[in-house]
Amino acid sequence: MSLLEIKKRISAAEAKAGRSDGSTKLIAVSKVQPNERVQAILEQGHRIYGENRVQEAADKWPAFREQFDGIELHIIGPLQTNKARAAMELAQAIHTLDRIKLAHMFARLAQEMGACPDLYIQVNTGAEPQKAGVLPASADAFIAESVALDLPVAGLMCIPPVNEDPSPHFKLLGDIAARNGLNGLSMGMSGDFETAVAHGATHVRVGSAIFGDRVPT
């Protein structure tokens, strides 16, 4: 599937949902993709990318930024506290704020650095024990704690359980965001991004549908 086709499908989903064209940002998930594939998408003009691992992002994106202007990098994978500074230096947004220890680390580093990327709180909407994220019942309190630390909380993120209908999870995330005055909704991947758009996603994270199957190293 081409980048253009994905963008057309997002636009069609926006129109069907009565949303304005362009209200959903496409994050091209470039993790574990060869540089030549990423370069090909950059050459098509796309500028918003997602990486899971800070080290991979550090190895890949400084060189691309020398070649291409306006790159917006999003960290979308689990983040160790000791990688927080590197993530903040590299990225314009981090989608995996999932525990208070990490929130305090971001707050301290933001004071030191004088800046902080946009932050999205990951909510474990399916309460899956193997998955990161704040449980829905704890989300309101966690959002309040993070905001009280003066963190730039832009919204919420979720990854629904693989074998479940994602719609209730997207609705739950939207409901939590709405009652906490948050606009950003990072939800939807290659298999369900149109459903996510219908539920108000502001960012969808699409990898294999753009780049092809991942190439493990």
Secondary structure as GFF3:
##gff-version 3
##sequence-region A 1 217
A	DSSP	alpha_helix	3	16	.	.	.	ID=ss1
A	DSSP	beta_strand	25	29	.	.	.	ID=ss2
A	DSSP	alpha_helix	35	43	.	.	.	ID=ss3
A	DSSP	beta_strand	48	51	.	.	.	ID=ss4
A	DSSP	alpha_helix	54	67	.	.	.	ID=ss5
A	DSSP	beta_strand	72	75	.	.	.	ID=ss6
A	DSSP	three_ten_helix	81	83	.	.	.	ID=ss7
A	DSSP	alpha_helix	84	90	.	.	.	ID=ss8
A	DSSP	beta_strand	93	97	.	.	.	ID=ss9
A	DSSP	alpha_helix	100	113	.	.	.	ID=ss10
A	DSSP	beta_strand	118	122	.	.	.	ID=ss11
A	DSSP	alpha_helix	136	148	.	.	.	ID=ss12
A	DSSP	beta_strand	153	157	.	.	.	ID=ss13
A	DSSP	alpha_helix	167	179	.	.	.	ID=ss14
A	DSSP	beta_strand	184	186	.	.	.	ID=ss15
A	DSSP	alpha_helix	193	198	.	.	.	ID=ss16
A	DSSP	beta_strand	203	206	.	.	.	ID=ss17
A	DSSP	alpha_helix	208	211	.	.	.	ID=ss18
###
